[in-house]
Amino acid sequence: MITVQVCFKSHFKELAGTSEDSFELEKGNMKELASKICGKYGKKMQAMLMDPENQSLNDRGTMFVNSKGLRVSIEDHLDDGEQVTFLVGIAGG
């Protein structure tokens, strides 16, 4: 069992009603974390977080980065104590 810290920014923060949370995971992967977040925060969070066509993380205007500043995907393994930040991407030109 591992514990992962979650940091919600922008619209994710609005949906969760908090800027941070923590989750205990048995498998220690991003898929399990996403499932727990959706289960806790409901359908609006699921619509923002998950791509309904392929059940992967939604990459349309959203970003998910780990403690190392690397973008994470649904298959990624997470370490105990790791922090994952959920945010809406900003584009510029």
Wavefront OBJ file of the C-alpha trace (Angstrom):
o trace
v 0.000 0.000 0.000
v 1.338 3.431 -0.930
v 0.133 6.975 -0.337
v 0.054 9.496 -3.173
v -0.476 13.222 -2.663
v -2.708 15.010 -5.163
v -2.639 18.708 -5.958
v -5.637 20.145 -7.825
v -5.255 23.381 -9.799
v -7.719 25.545 -11.736
v -10.907 23.718 -12.780
v -9.860 20.503 -11.001
v -9.717 22.504 -7.758
v -13.216 23.844 -8.382
v -14.603 20.348 -8.992
v -12.897 18.822 -5.967
v -13.633 21.740 -3.661
v -10.071 21.497 -2.354
v -6.557 22.136 -3.590
v -5.073 18.910 -2.231
v -5.912 15.401 -1.130
v -4.162 12.088 -0.554
v -5.053 8.576 -1.637
v -3.910 5.149 -0.518
v -3.287 2.826 -3.442
v -2.788 -0.942 -3.525
v -1.495 -1.249 -7.082
v 0.337 2.067 -7.061
v -0.481 3.160 -10.583
v -2.094 6.135 -12.228
v -5.114 4.113 -13.375
v -5.965 3.248 -9.769
v -5.451 6.864 -8.665
v -7.716 8.182 -11.437
v -10.393 5.662 -10.479
v -10.280 6.705 -6.812
v -10.426 10.402 -7.702
v -13.437 9.861 -9.978
v -15.144 7.748 -7.322
v -14.658 10.384 -4.660
v -15.436 13.527 -6.660
v -18.107 12.295 -9.066
v -19.169 12.460 -12.687
v -18.047 16.022 -13.428
v -14.539 15.166 -12.250
v -14.610 11.974 -14.316
v -15.650 13.933 -17.408
v -12.733 16.325 -16.881
v -10.188 13.641 -16.000
v -10.969 10.684 -18.282
v -11.327 10.342 -22.047
v -14.626 8.446 -22.507
v -13.546 6.938 -25.832
v -10.485 5.031 -24.620
v -10.587 5.286 -20.806
v -7.189 6.965 -20.680
v -6.418 10.308 -19.100
v -8.001 13.187 -20.963
v -5.259 15.041 -22.837
v -7.518 17.699 -24.343
v -6.518 20.838 -22.497
v -5.481 19.063 -19.303
v -2.114 18.067 -17.860
v -1.050 15.675 -15.145
v 2.508 15.954 -13.831
v 4.386 14.066 -11.131
v 6.809 15.266 -8.461
v 9.626 15.225 -10.998
v 7.744 17.579 -13.331
v 7.128 14.813 -15.865
v 3.799 14.311 -17.576
v 2.075 11.092 -16.459
v -0.151 8.693 -18.362
v -2.717 6.111 -17.264
v -0.136 3.268 -17.346
v 2.483 4.982 -15.151
v 3.606 3.559 -11.824
v 3.570 5.888 -8.810
v 5.957 5.816 -5.844
v 5.041 6.108 -2.179
v 4.860 9.777 -1.203
v 4.760 10.975 -4.802
v 2.716 14.054 -5.674
v 0.637 14.297 -8.829
v -0.659 17.692 -9.930
v -3.819 17.994 -12.026
v -4.138 21.201 -14.027
v -5.597 22.746 -17.119
v -2.964 23.412 -19.764
v -2.339 26.933 -20.932
v -1.428 27.577 -24.551
v 0.162 30.657 -25.935
v 1.632 31.841 -29.130
l 1 2 3 4 5 6 7 8 9 10 11 12 13 14 15 16 17 18 19 20 21 22 23 24 25 26 27 28 29 30 31 32 33 34 35 36 37 38 39 40 41 42 43 44 45 46 47 48 49 50 51 52 53 54 55 56 57 58 59 60 61 62 63 64 65 66 67 68 69 70 71 72 73 74 75 76 77 78 79 80 81 82 83 84 85 86 87 88 89 90 91 92 93
